[in-house]
Amino acid sequence: MQTNFKPYYAVIFTSTQTENLEGYAEMSAHVENLAKQQPGFIGIDSARNAIGITISYWESLEAIQQWKQHTDHLVAQRKGIKDWYAYYNVKICKVEREYSFKERF
């Protein structure tokens, strides 16, 4: 049991892409690096295949809102809507607890 666990927030971004992905990889790497520099950022997980899933972790709702309004992130959002995404959905969730398993060797 974790005795020092502090609840945090997860932003879950799911998407499907268009066929036009020119500049997408570069912008994705850029905004991920920027997010890592933002106050309140904790971490990120991402997977992409037929459906892309990116989950970023934040200390507070205020930190999430500040990231959403970051100038370069706003540019990426507009470009995503215009060119890269056929669909996306964002969920903001409070993580009350977590647990994991790791096989021992």
MOHURA-V682885 format. One line per field, one symbol per residue. phi: phi as a letter, one per 30 degrees, with the letter a starting at -180 (. if undefined). burial: + if it has 16 or more other ideal C-beta (glycine too) atoms within 10 Angstrom, else -. A space follows every 50 residues. Layout:
phi->???
burial->???
//
This chain:
phi->.dccdcebccccccabcdddceideddeddddddedcdeidclabbbbad bdbbbccbdadddddddecdedddddddddddbccdaabbbcbccdaaaa bbdcc
burial->-------++++-+-+-+------+--++--+--++----++--------- -+-+++++----++-++--+--+--+---+---++--------------- -----
//
